[in-house]
Amino acid sequence: MKTKIALGGGCHWCTEAVFQSLIGVGMVEQGYVASIGEQHAFSEAVIVHFNTEMISLRTLIEVHLETHKSTSNHSMRKKYRSAIYVFSEGQKIECEKLIVDFQNEYDGKLITEVYMFSKFKASREAIQDYYLKNPEKPFCKTFITPKLKKLRKLHGNKLKAKTINYD
């Protein structure tokens, strides 16, 4: 079954590259996501379209928590909200349970929150697929490539072949 989830935590260039590299992910929309209530302001995030027969929501959430500072409540959290944006009440319940389950694997408290998805605003075309277009740029080498190396180490069997340079 094909479905989607929205994820935010760090720079959307980084988040986009991480999820583009996973088997079972068909498309990643990079941009800004908002929820409702107190979280109505946009923050950097991606919408991950995935096939549940090829990759589980559990794996996506695990990768998300591992590839951004999910226990750090730093000063840029309004721009880089540590969040999972869901599209249904069932998804919300499942994601909240997954965060509780994964908490045991972290020394610090996970600050990642689950919110209902409200709005999406795509990034401008020039910065979409940023890592795929610019793997040699200093930002990519400094911030994205290390995340991809970590991903290869932890989940090497779940990575697409050669669409991303993991070195």
N, C-alpha and C positions, 0 to 999 in steps of 0.2 A: 504494500500500500504506500502511496506517495503522500507525504504530508510536509509540514514545515514548522520551524521553531525559530524564534529570534533571540540572538545572544549578544550581549554587550559586556565589556570588561576593560578593554584597553583600546588602543588605536584600531579603527576599523580596517586599516590596511593589514595589520597583523592578523586580526581575527578572520578576515576574508581569506588570506593565504592558508591559514591553518585548516579551515574547513573545506576549501577547494581541493585540498590534497587527500581527502578521505574517500575511500571506496563507498559507494552508496549515496554520496552527495551529488545531486544533479546540477544544482545551481546555488550560487551564493550571491545575494543582493547586498551590496555595500551601501551604507548610508546612515541615517539617523532615525531612531525609533523613540516613540513616546508611549506612555501608558496613560492612565487616568488618575485623577486625584493629585496627590503630592508629586507624583512622577510624570506629570503631564508635559514637562519640558523635554525637548529632544536631547538625546545623547547618542554618541557614536555606537553603532551596532551593525549587525548583519542579519539577514533572514536566510536561514539554511533550509533549502528544499531537499528532502532526502527520502529514500526508499526504505521503509521499515523492514523489508525482507533482506536487505543487504547491510544495514547498519541500524543499531538500536538507539533509541532515545537515551538510554543509560550510557552508551559509549559516547554519544555527542556531549552529554553533560559532563562526563568524566574528563574528556578532552578539554572542554571549556574551562573547567576548574583548574586543570593542570597548566593551561597555557596563558593565564593572566593572573594578576595578583589578587586571587580570590579571598585572601585573608587580610588584605591591607586596605585600611580606610584612609587613603591618602588625599591630599588637597585637590586633586583633579577628578574626584568622583562624580561631580555634576556632569562633566564632559564625558567621562568614562565610567558610567554607572556599571557596577558589577551586577548583571541582571540576566534573567531568563524571561523572555516575553512569550506568553502562551496564547494560543488561539482558541482554547476551550477550557471549560471547568475541569474536564477529565485530565487534560494535559497539565493543568495547574496542580492538581492533587498528586499526579505522578512525579512531577518535578520537585515539589516540596518534599516528598518522601525520598527521592534520590539525594537531595541535599543532606537530609538527616543521615541517610546511609553512608554517604561519602565523608561526613564530618569526622568519623573515626580514623580516617587516613591523614588528617591534618592536625598539626600541633596547635595552630591558632584557630580561632573561630571563623568559619566561613561567613563572609558578609554578603554573599550572592543572594539576591532576593528574587522571588518569582512575582511577576506582574502580568496583568492582562495587557495584551497588545492593543494599541489604539490607532496609532498612525505611523506611517513610514514616509521618509523623504529620501530619495536616492541621492547619492553623491554625484557630483558632476562627472561627466564621461571621462575627462582627462585623468581622474584618479581611480577609476574603477579598474579592477584587475591589476592593481598597482605592483604587486610583487611579480606577477607573471610578465609584466611589461618592463620592469626595472630591477631585476635581481642583483645587479651590480652596484646600484646606488648605495651610498653610505648608510642611509636609514635602513634599508633592507638588510644589508650585511650586519649591522649592529643590533637590530631588534627582531627582524623576522626570521632570518636564517637560524639563529639560536633556538627559536621556538620550534622550527621545523626539524632541527636536529634532535631536540628533546622528544618531539612527536615520533620521530623514526625510532628512537631508542625504546620508548614506552609502548608504541603501537605500530611497529614496522609492518606487521601483517595486515594492517587496515589501510595502507597507503596506496594510492594510485601509482602506477608505474610511470616514472619519468615526466609527469606533467609539471612537477615542481623540482627544483634543484635543492636537494637536501644537504648539500656539502658546502 
